[in-house]
Amino acid sequence: MAYRIAAHGLHRDTADLPVLDLGIQDAGAASPRVAMAARLSVGADLDDPSLTTVWTFRGAPHVIRRADVATMAAGLWPRSDADAIARLSGVGVVFKRAGIPGLTAFTAGAEAMRAVVDREKTRGEVSTEVTARLPAEYSYDCRTCQATHVYGSLFQLVGLAAGVGVHGQSRPTTLSPLPGRHRVPKQSAGAGPLISAYLRLHGPAGKAEAAAFLETTRSEAAAMWPDGLVEVTVDGRTAHLPEDSVAALRDAPDPRLVRLLPPFDPLLQSRDRDLLVPDARRRKQLWRPIGNPGAVLADGEIVGVWRTKATARKVTVTVTAFERLTKAVTAEIEAEAEHVARARGVGAAVVDFA
């Protein structure tokens, strides 16, 4: 945990954001800005124009560096039909039964989206136009809105390959072509560098965790497994870490700090959740089917969850601790709440300890 906290830049000792190697998931309520505020000093620019939001891992919106878009698109492109079907999750079975190879589905979806998003359009408009361009097997009848839609998982998984930016702050969400966007990949460049980045940020970890992060199978992750790793034993389990990170693991600084991490913060994306939160009941409080809270990180452990209510003048942070907190930790939580308020663009913060 001490190593990961340092690797994620949570000591606020650098102007860089190493977590951007994989991106910061946007869960709404300015969560990427809150995640940045947990890592950057007061006065840092939280609206860096060199960043953009795109659909990446698991089809979720992530803030990444504009300069990394094309490389990440090539790295995340499936390496095989089996890899593509796995990433489509439950919808992959639908394509498999229809006799549509996974890479065929990805290519058709990406090409259709790239053609449709020639200017800024609402998500609904793009979905309608993409659906019309694809064969019937690529869509389903939605009972809720009584319309036919392209499968949502395919729709979002191909957005990066199509060079489409996501503007989730607008209502409704809009999509637009990225400046100088790349072509739809013909083949995968390999996810090896992304796996290395996962192990650098979330390691030591194994192939199962890396596969879960990519949302593919363990055998596919093994086929993309990068070089330059060393084996590390963690609680009797074999894990891996980039060789150039071993010294940082051995010399990890004291994790005595307090941070308020937003829902889906990069630190919470580790797939070995039992290491982050050993107690199963507490894991259920943090990772929920819908509406995850944020996490209270204190002295190397996740010690509670938090939620917010915001008005134009203040943000109220309600903290539910797993155990009684010390006065020193509660004081630091109150100080961190000011970082949350600043990231949310609100003047003041109030903390309520539930």
DONU-936834 format. One record per residue (C-alpha): residue in one letter; z, y, x. Coordinates in steps of 0.25 Angstrom, whole numbers, plus 5000, padded with zeros to 4 digits. Example, Ala and Ser with C-alpha at 12.3 -4.5 7.8 and 13.67 -1.06 7.14 Angstrom:
2
<node aa="A" Z="5031" Y="4982" X="5049"/>
<node aa="S" Z="5029" Y="4996" X="5055"/>
This chain:
354
<node aa="M" Z="5000" Y="5000" X="5000"/>
<node aa="A" Z="5003" Y="5010" X="5011"/>
<node aa="Y" Z="4989" Y="5007" X="5017"/>
<node aa="R" Z="4982" Y="5009" X="5004"/>
<node aa="I" Z="4990" Y="5022" X="5001"/>
<node aa="A" Z="4985" Y="5027" X="5015"/>
<node aa="A" Z="4971" Y="5022" X="5013"/>
<node aa="H" Z="4970" Y="5029" X="5000"/>
<node aa="G" Z="4974" Y="5042" X="5006"/>
<node aa="L" Z="4986" Y="5044" X="4998"/>
<node aa="H" Z="4994" Y="5050" X="5009"/>
<node aa="R" Z="4986" Y="5063" X="5007"/>
<node aa="D" Z="4983" Y="5063" X="5022"/>
<node aa="T" Z="4968" Y="5064" X="5022"/>
<node aa="A" Z="4958" Y="5073" X="5016"/>
<node aa="D" Z="4949" Y="5061" X="5013"/>
<node aa="L" Z="4950" Y="5052" X="5001"/>
<node aa="P" Z="4947" Y="5037" X="5007"/>
<node aa="V" Z="4948" Y="5032" X="4992"/>
<node aa="L" Z="4934" Y="5038" X="4990"/>
<node aa="D" Z="4928" Y="5027" X="4998"/>
<node aa="L" Z="4930" Y="5019" X="4984"/>
<node aa="G" Z="4931" Y="5031" X="4975"/>
<node aa="I" Z="4942" Y="5036" X="4966"/>
<node aa="Q" Z="4941" Y="5031" X="4951"/>
<node aa="D" Z="4941" Y="5041" X="4941"/>
<node aa="A" Z="4950" Y="5037" X="4929"/>
<node aa="G" Z="4950" Y="5051" X="4922"/>
<node aa="A" Z="4960" Y="5062" X="4922"/>
<node aa="A" Z="4956" Y="5067" X="4936"/>
<node aa="S" Z="4960" Y="5054" X="4942"/>
<node aa="P" Z="4951" Y="5055" X="4955"/>
<node aa="R" Z="4957" Y="5069" X="4957"/>
<node aa="V" Z="4971" Y="5063" X="4956"/>
<node aa="A" Z="4968" Y="5052" X="4965"/>
<node aa="M" Z="4963" Y="5062" X="4975"/>
<node aa="A" Z="4975" Y="5071" X="4974"/>
<node aa="A" Z="4984" Y="5059" X="4977"/>
<node aa="R" Z="4977" Y="5058" X="4990"/>
<node aa="L" Z="4973" Y="5073" X="4994"/>
<node aa="S" Z="4982" Y="5084" X="4998"/>
<node aa="V" Z="4984" Y="5096" X="4989"/>
<node aa="G" Z="4972" Y="5105" X="4989"/>
<node aa="A" Z="4962" Y="5094" X="4992"/>
<node aa="D" Z="4949" Y="5095" X="4984"/>
<node aa="L" Z="4949" Y="5085" X="4973"/>
<node aa="D" Z="4935" Y="5089" X="4968"/>
<node aa="D" Z="4927" Y="5086" X="4980"/>
<node aa="P" Z="4913" Y="5088" X="4977"/>
<node aa="S" Z="4909" Y="5076" X="4987"/>
<node aa="L" Z="4915" Y="5066" X="4976"/>
<node aa="T" Z="4908" Y="5061" X="4964"/>
<node aa="T" Z="4912" Y="5051" X="4953"/>
<node aa="V" Z="4904" Y="5039" X="4950"/>
<node aa="W" Z="4906" Y="5025" X="4944"/>
<node aa="T" Z="4909" Y="5015" X="4955"/>
<node aa="F" Z="4919" Y="5004" X="4956"/>
<node aa="R" Z="4920" Y="4996" X="4943"/>
<node aa="G" Z="4911" Y="5007" X="4937"/>
<node aa="A" Z="4923" Y="5016" X="4937"/>
<node aa="P" Z="4921" Y="5031" X="4940"/>
<node aa="H" Z="4925" Y="5034" X="4955"/>
<node aa="V" Z="4925" Y="5047" X="4963"/>
<node aa="I" Z="4918" Y="5044" X="4976"/>
<node aa="R" Z="4911" Y="5052" X="4987"/>
<node aa="R" Z="4897" Y="5057" X="4983"/>
<node aa="A" Z="4893" Y="5053" X="4997"/>
<node aa="D" Z="4897" Y="5038" X="4994"/>
<node aa="V" Z="4890" Y="5036" X="4981"/>
<node aa="A" Z="4877" Y="5029" X="4986"/>
<node aa="T" Z="4885" Y="5021" X="4996"/>
<node aa="M" Z="4895" Y="5016" X="4985"/>
<node aa="A" Z="4884" Y="5014" X="4975"/>
<node aa="A" Z="4877" Y="5004" X="4985"/>
<node aa="G" Z="4890" Y="4998" X="4989"/>
<node aa="L" Z="4894" Y="4995" X="4974"/>
<node aa="W" Z="4881" Y="4990" X="4970"/>
<node aa="P" Z="4883" Y="4975" X="4967"/>
<node aa="R" Z="4879" Y="4966" X="4978"/>
<node aa="S" Z="4874" Y="4954" X="4968"/>
<node aa="D" Z="4872" Y="4951" X="4954"/>
<node aa="A" Z="4886" Y="4944" X="4954"/>
<node aa="D" Z="4892" Y="4956" X="4960"/>
<node aa="A" Z="4886" Y="4965" X="4949"/>
<node aa="I" Z="4890" Y="4956" X="4938"/>
<node aa="A" Z="4904" Y="4956" X="4943"/>
<node aa="R" Z="4905" Y="4971" X="4943"/>
<node aa="L" Z="4900" Y="4972" X="4929"/>
<node aa="S" Z="4912" Y="4964" X="4925"/>
<node aa="G" Z="4912" Y="4959" X="4911"/>
<node aa="V" Z="4898" Y="4965" X="4908"/>
<node aa="G" Z="4893" Y="4957" X="4920"/>
<node aa="V" Z="4894" Y="4945" X="4912"/>
<node aa="V" Z="4885" Y="4951" X="4901"/>
<node aa="F" Z="4874" Y="4954" X="4911"/>
<node aa="K" Z="4876" Y="4940" X="4917"/>
<node aa="R" Z="4874" Y="4933" X="4903"/>
<node aa="A" Z="4862" Y="4942" X="4901"/>
<node aa="G" Z="4855" Y="4937" X="4914"/>
<node aa="I" Z="4856" Y="4951" X="4920"/>
<node aa="P" Z="4859" Y="4950" X="4935"/>
<node aa="G" Z="4870" Y="4960" X="4939"/>
<node aa="L" Z="4862" Y="4968" X="4949"/>
<node aa="T" Z="4851" Y="4969" X="4939"/>
<node aa="A" Z="4861" Y="4975" X="4929"/>
<node aa="F" Z="4867" Y="4985" X="4939"/>
<node aa="T" Z="4853" Y="4989" X="4944"/>
<node aa="A" Z="4848" Y="4992" X="4929"/>
<node aa="G" Z="4860" Y="4999" X="4926"/>
<node aa="A" Z="4860" Y="5008" X="4938"/>
<node aa="E" Z="4845" Y="5011" X="4937"/>
<node aa="A" Z="4847" Y="5015" X="4922"/>
<node aa="M" Z="4859" Y="5024" X="4925"/>
<node aa="R" Z="4852" Y="5031" X="4936"/>
<node aa="A" Z="4840" Y="5034" X="4928"/>
<node aa="V" Z="4848" Y="5039" X="4916"/>
<node aa="V" Z="4858" Y="5048" X="4924"/>
<node aa="D" Z="4848" Y="5058" X="4928"/>
<node aa="R" Z="4857" Y="5070" X="4924"/>
<node aa="E" Z="4871" Y="5071" X="4919"/>
<node aa="K" Z="4873" Y="5063" X="4906"/>
<node aa="T" Z="4885" Y="5058" X="4898"/>
<node aa="R" Z="4889" Y="5044" X="4901"/>
<node aa="G" Z="4885" Y="5041" X="4886"/>
<node aa="E" Z="4871" Y="5046" X="4888"/>
<node aa="V" Z="4869" Y="5038" X="4901"/>
<node aa="S" Z="4875" Y="5025" X="4895"/>
<node aa="T" Z="4865" Y="5027" X="4883"/>
<node aa="E" Z="4853" Y="5029" X="4892"/>
<node aa="V" Z="4857" Y="5018" X="4902"/>
<node aa="T" Z="4858" Y="5008" X="4890"/>
<node aa="A" Z="4845" Y="5012" X="4885"/>
<node aa="R" Z="4838" Y="5009" X="4899"/>
<node aa="L" Z="4845" Y="4995" X="4901"/>
<node aa="P" Z="4842" Y="4982" X="4894"/>
<node aa="A" Z="4850" Y="4978" X="4882"/>
<node aa="E" Z="4858" Y="4968" X="4890"/>
<node aa="Y" Z="4865" Y="4980" X="4898"/>
<node aa="S" Z="4872" Y="4986" X="4885"/>
<node aa="Y" Z="4881" Y="4982" X="4874"/>
<node aa="D" Z="4884" Y="4987" X="4860"/>
<node aa="C" Z="4896" Y="4996" X="4860"/>
<node aa="R" Z="4904" Y="4995" X="4847"/>
<node aa="T" Z="4912" Y="5007" X="4850"/>
<node aa="C" Z="4901" Y="5017" X="4850"/>
<node aa="Q" Z="4891" Y="5008" X="4843"/>
<node aa="A" Z="4880" Y="5009" X="4854"/>
<node aa="T" Z="4874" Y="5001" X="4865"/>
<node aa="H" Z="4879" Y="5004" X="4879"/>
<node aa="V" Z="4876" Y="4999" X="4893"/>
<node aa="Y" Z="4887" Y="4991" X="4898"/>
<node aa="G" Z="4898" Y="5000" X="4904"/>
<node aa="S" Z="4901" Y="4993" X="4916"/>
<node aa="L" Z="4887" Y="4992" X="4921"/>
<node aa="F" Z="4885" Y="5007" X="4917"/>
<node aa="Q" Z="4896" Y="5012" X="4926"/>
<node aa="L" Z="4894" Y="5002" X="4937"/>
<node aa="V" Z="4880" Y="5007" X="4940"/>
<node aa="G" Z="4883" Y="5022" X="4939"/>
<node aa="L" Z="4886" Y="5023" X="4954"/>
<node aa="A" Z="4873" Y="5015" X="4958"/>
<node aa="A" Z="4865" Y="5024" X="4948"/>
<node aa="G" Z="4871" Y="5037" X="4956"/>
<node aa="V" Z="4878" Y="5042" X="4943"/>
<node aa="G" Z="4890" Y="5051" X="4944"/>
<node aa="V" Z="4901" Y="5051" X="4933"/>
<node aa="H" Z="4908" Y="5063" X="4927"/>
<node aa="G" Z="4920" Y="5058" X="4920"/>
<node aa="Q" Z="4927" Y="5071" X="4919"/>
<node aa="S" Z="4916" Y="5076" X="4909"/>
<node aa="R" Z="4917" Y="5071" X="4894"/>
<node aa="P" Z="4909" Y="5063" X="4892"/>
<node aa="T" Z="4907" Y="5057" X="4906"/>
<node aa="T" Z="4894" Y="5061" X="4912"/>
<node aa="L" Z="4885" Y="5054" X="4922"/>
<node aa="S" Z="4876" Y="5061" X="4932"/>
<node aa="P" Z="4867" Y="5057" X="4943"/>
<node aa="L" Z="4873" Y="5059" X="4957"/>
<node aa="P" Z="4866" Y="5069" X="4966"/>
<node aa="G" Z="4856" Y="5062" X="4975"/>
<node aa="R" Z="4860" Y="5048" X="4969"/>
<node aa="H" Z="4856" Y="5035" X="4976"/>
<node aa="R" Z="4847" Y="5025" X="4970"/>
<node aa="V" Z="4852" Y="5013" X="4963"/>
<node aa="P" Z="4856" Y="5002" X="4974"/>
<node aa="K" Z="4846" Y="4991" X="4976"/>
<node aa="Q" Z="4857" Y="4982" X="4982"/>
<node aa="S" Z="4872" Y="4983" X="4986"/>
<node aa="A" Z="4875" Y="4989" X="4999"/>
<node aa="G" Z="4888" Y="4981" X="4999"/>
<node aa="A" Z="4902" Y="4984" X="4994"/>
<node aa="G" Z="4908" Y="4981" X="5008"/>
<node aa="P" Z="4911" Y="4996" X="5011"/>
<node aa="L" Z="4918" Y="4997" X="4998"/>
<node aa="I" Z="4926" Y="4985" X="5000"/>
<node aa="S" Z="4930" Y="4990" X="5013"/>
<node aa="A" Z="4934" Y="5003" X="5006"/>
<node aa="Y" Z="4942" Y="4995" X="4996"/>
<node aa="L" Z="4949" Y="4987" X="5007"/>
<node aa="R" Z="4952" Y="5000" X="5015"/>
<node aa="L" Z="4958" Y="5007" X="5003"/>
<node aa="H" Z="4964" Y="4995" X="4995"/>
<node aa="G" Z="4966" Y="4985" X="5006"/>
<node aa="P" Z="4970" Y="4976" X="5011"/>
<node aa="A" Z="4963" Y="4969" X="5000"/>
<node aa="G" Z="4955" Y="4956" X="4997"/>
<node aa="K" Z="4942" Y="4953" X="4992"/>
<node aa="A" Z="4947" Y="4951" X="4978"/>
<node aa="E" Z="4952" Y="4965" X="4977"/>
<node aa="A" Z="4939" Y="4971" X="4983"/>
<node aa="A" Z="4931" Y="4963" X="4973"/>
<node aa="A" Z="4940" Y="4968" X="4961"/>
<node aa="F" Z="4938" Y="4982" X="4966"/>
<node aa="L" Z="4923" Y="4981" X="4966"/>
<node aa="E" Z="4924" Y="4972" X="4953"/>
<node aa="T" Z="4916" Y="4961" X="4959"/>
<node aa="T" Z="4919" Y="4947" X="4962"/>
<node aa="R" Z="4927" Y="4942" X="4975"/>
<node aa="S" Z="4914" Y="4935" X="4980"/>
<node aa="E" Z="4906" Y="4947" X="4979"/>
<node aa="A" Z="4916" Y="4956" X="4986"/>
<node aa="A" Z="4917" Y="4945" X="4997"/>
<node aa="A" Z="4902" Y="4946" X="4999"/>
<node aa="M" Z="4903" Y="4961" X="5001"/>
<node aa="W" Z="4916" Y="4960" X="5010"/>
<node aa="P" Z="4915" Y="4970" X="5021"/>
<node aa="D" Z="4917" Y="4968" X="5036"/>
<node aa="G" Z="4928" Y="4974" X="5044"/>
<node aa="L" Z="4940" Y="4969" X="5037"/>
<node aa="V" Z="4952" Y="4962" X="5041"/>
<node aa="E" Z="4961" Y="4953" X="5034"/>
<node aa="V" Z="4975" Y="4957" X="5030"/>
<node aa="T" Z="4986" Y="4949" X="5023"/>
<node aa="V" Z="4993" Y="4956" X="5011"/>
<node aa="D" Z="5004" Y="4948" X="5005"/>
<node aa="G" Z="4998" Y="4935" X="5009"/>
<node aa="R" Z="4984" Y="4939" X="5004"/>
<node aa="T" Z="4972" Y="4941" X="5013"/>
<node aa="A" Z="4966" Y="4955" X="5012"/>
<node aa="H" Z="4957" Y="4964" X="5019"/>
<node aa="L" Z="4956" Y="4977" X="5025"/>
<node aa="P" Z="4946" Y="4985" X="5034"/>
<node aa="E" Z="4949" Y="4983" X="5048"/>
<node aa="D" Z="4949" Y="4998" X="5051"/>
<node aa="S" Z="4961" Y="4999" X="5040"/>
<node aa="V" Z="4970" Y="4989" X="5046"/>
<node aa="A" Z="4977" Y="4999" X="5055"/>
<node aa="A" Z="4979" Y="5008" X="5043"/>
<node aa="L" Z="4985" Y="4997" X="5035"/>
<node aa="R" Z="4995" Y="4994" X="5047"/>
<node aa="D" Z="4999" Y="5008" X="5048"/>
<node aa="A" Z="4999" Y="5013" X="5034"/>
<node aa="P" Z="5007" Y="5025" X="5032"/>
<node aa="D" Z="5020" Y="5026" X="5024"/>
<node aa="P" Z="5015" Y="5026" X="5009"/>
<node aa="R" Z="5027" Y="5035" X="5005"/>
<node aa="L" Z="5020" Y="5044" X="4996"/>
<node aa="V" Z="5019" Y="5047" X="4981"/>
<node aa="R" Z="5005" Y="5048" X="4973"/>
<node aa="L" Z="5001" Y="5048" X="4959"/>
<node aa="L" Z="4988" Y="5040" X="4958"/>
<node aa="P" Z="4979" Y="5041" X="4946"/>
<node aa="P" Z="4974" Y="5030" X="4938"/>
<node aa="F" Z="4964" Y="5022" X="4946"/>
<node aa="D" Z="4968" Y="5029" X="4959"/>
<node aa="P" Z="4961" Y="5022" X="4971"/>
<node aa="L" Z="4974" Y="5016" X="4976"/>
<node aa="L" Z="4975" Y="5009" X="4962"/>
<node aa="Q" Z="4961" Y="5003" X="4963"/>
<node aa="S" Z="4966" Y="4992" X="4973"/>
<node aa="R" Z="4964" Y="4978" X="4966"/>
<node aa="D" Z="4977" Y="4972" X="4971"/>
<node aa="R" Z="4985" Y="4979" X="4961"/>
<node aa="D" Z="4997" Y="4970" X="4963"/>
<node aa="L" Z="4999" Y="4976" X="4977"/>
<node aa="L" Z="4998" Y="4990" X="4971"/>
<node aa="V" Z="5008" Y="4987" X="4960"/>
<node aa="P" Z="5015" Y="4973" X="4962"/>
<node aa="D" Z="5021" Y="4973" X="4948"/>
<node aa="A" Z="5012" Y="4968" X="4937"/>
<node aa="R" Z="5018" Y="4976" X="4926"/>
<node aa="R" Z="5017" Y="4989" X="4934"/>
<node aa="R" Z="5002" Y="4986" X="4937"/>
<node aa="K" Z="5000" Y="4985" X="4922"/>
<node aa="Q" Z="5005" Y="4999" X="4921"/>
<node aa="L" Z="4996" Y="5004" X="4932"/>
<node aa="W" Z="4983" Y="4997" X="4929"/>
<node aa="R" Z="4980" Y="4997" X="4914"/>
<node aa="P" Z="4968" Y="4992" X="4906"/>
<node aa="I" Z="4967" Y="5007" X="4901"/>
<node aa="G" Z="4973" Y="5020" X="4906"/>
<node aa="N" Z="4979" Y="5017" X="4920"/>
<node aa="P" Z="4990" Y="5027" X="4924"/>
<node aa="G" Z="4991" Y="5032" X="4938"/>
<node aa="A" Z="5000" Y="5026" X="4949"/>
<node aa="V" Z="5012" Y="5032" X="4956"/>
<node aa="L" Z="5012" Y="5029" X="4971"/>
<node aa="A" Z="5025" Y="5030" X="4978"/>
<node aa="D" Z="5028" Y="5025" X="4992"/>
<node aa="G" Z="5017" Y="5015" X="4993"/>
<node aa="E" Z="5020" Y="5009" X="4979"/>
<node aa="I" Z="5014" Y="5012" X="4965"/>
<node aa="V" Z="5027" Y="5016" X="4958"/>
<node aa="G" Z="5023" Y="5020" X="4944"/>
<node aa="V" Z="5011" Y="5025" X="4935"/>
<node aa="W" Z="5008" Y="5039" X="4930"/>
<node aa="R" Z="5000" Y="5046" X="4919"/>
<node aa="T" Z="4997" Y="5060" X="4916"/>
<node aa="K" Z="4995" Y="5070" X="4904"/>
<node aa="A" Z="4988" Y="5083" X="4908"/>
<node aa="T" Z="4987" Y="5097" X="4901"/>
<node aa="A" Z="4980" Y="5109" X="4906"/>
<node aa="R" Z="4993" Y="5113" X="4913"/>
<node aa="K" Z="5000" Y="5101" X="4918"/>
<node aa="V" Z="4999" Y="5086" X="4920"/>
<node aa="T" Z="5010" Y="5077" X="4916"/>
<node aa="V" Z="5012" Y="5065" X="4925"/>
<node aa="T" Z="5020" Y="5054" X="4919"/>
<node aa="V" Z="5025" Y="5044" X="4929"/>
<node aa="T" Z="5030" Y="5030" X="4925"/>
<node aa="A" Z="5037" Y="5024" X="4937"/>
<node aa="F" Z="5038" Y="5009" X="4939"/>
<node aa="E" Z="5052" Y="5011" X="4945"/>
<node aa="R" Z="5062" Y="5023" X="4947"/>
<node aa="L" Z="5056" Y="5033" X="4957"/>
<node aa="T" Z="5063" Y="5040" X="4967"/>
<node aa="K" Z="5065" Y="5055" X="4966"/>
<node aa="A" Z="5056" Y="5057" X="4978"/>
<node aa="V" Z="5045" Y="5049" X="4972"/>
<node aa="T" Z="5046" Y="5057" X="4959"/>
<node aa="A" Z="5046" Y="5070" X="4966"/>
<node aa="E" Z="5033" Y="5066" X="4973"/>
<node aa="I" Z="5027" Y="5061" X="4960"/>
<node aa="E" Z="5029" Y="5075" X="4954"/>
<node aa="A" Z="5022" Y="5081" X="4967"/>
<node aa="E" Z="5010" Y="5071" X="4965"/>
<node aa="A" Z="5009" Y="5075" X="4950"/>
<node aa="E" Z="5005" Y="5089" X="4955"/>
<node aa="H" Z="4993" Y="5082" X="4963"/>
<node aa="V" Z="4989" Y="5075" X="4950"/>
<node aa="A" Z="4990" Y="5089" X="4942"/>
<node aa="R" Z="4981" Y="5096" X="4953"/>
<node aa="A" Z="4971" Y="5084" X="4952"/>
<node aa="R" Z="4971" Y="5085" X="4937"/>
<node aa="G" Z="4969" Y="5101" X="4938"/>
<node aa="V" Z="4982" Y="5104" X="4931"/>
<node aa="G" Z="4992" Y="5114" X="4936"/>
<node aa="A" Z="5005" Y="5106" X="4935"/>
<node aa="A" Z="5011" Y="5092" X="4934"/>
<node aa="V" Z="5023" Y="5086" X="4927"/>
<node aa="V" Z="5028" Y="5072" X="4930"/>
<node aa="D" Z="5035" Y="5064" X="4919"/>
<node aa="F" Z="5042" Y="5051" X="4925"/>
<node aa="A" Z="5042" Y="5041" X="4913"/>
